[in-house]
Amino acid sequence: MNIKIISLETIDSTNEYLKRESHKPITVVNANHQTGGKGRRGRKWISPPGKGLYVSFLFEKPKNFSNVQIVSLSTAVAVAKTLNTLKKGFRIKWPNDILFNGKKVCGILPELSGNRIIVGIGVNLLHSREELKETEYPATSLKLEEVDFDRETLTLSLVESVVNYFDKTVKGTFETKEFESLSIVKPGSRIIVKKQDGIEKVTALGIDREGCLIVEKDGKVERLFSAEISVRF
């Protein structure tokens, strides 16, 4: 598979860079520093020089494929599996946050841009506690969790895994049971769902084939899309 990899020193955002440029898929851009890194729901992603892995993927959107939500979940599986080769214990918080010891170590941001799908990934590698103290959700880094890694090897392994899982997803061979096996949200889990119109406690029932979280409250079953909510415990 032909993959173009671009390495940059400083960029505003690897996702935004790919939106601006007319690269042909599959293109991967990796930066040492982001001045305007971003996460889900417009949040800032802390991206100091040399401290993290800041990488985005540009894929051509296949015809009749519009489910970016499932790309989000399959990418989370790809990342979690890659990190678990370094040290066991990386889990997924729906839809695509990677946690270690209950703290966020990686975030994923998929976006549609015309007929292209852009997937941004940020992994905290060498961040200190001081650098992560202002995050909304408790965060950590591979260094803080004493995970040994080689940056170049990790980057290449991550690229291979993400591209492989994207291919599986568009072919329809990715199964959400892979996600569920790594998820911290299990059927029967009591969770807190934060929506634009408020917060409510619900019971998780599972994940459907489109990657939606199925929950129940007071006998009413609801499908939740990742763009609408955030999950807490």
Secondary structure, 3 states (H helix, E strand, C coil): CCCEEEEEEEECCHHHHHHHCCCCCCEEEEEEEECCCECHHHCECCCCCCCEEEEEEEEECCCCCCCHHHHHHHHHHHHHHHHHCCCCCEEEECCCEEEECCEEEEEEEEEEECCEEEEEEEEECCCCHHHHCCCCCCECCCCCCCCCCCHHHHHHHHHHHHHHHHHHHHHCCCCHHHHHHHECCCCCCEEEEEECCEEEEEEEEEECCCCCEEEEECCEEEEECCCCCEEEC
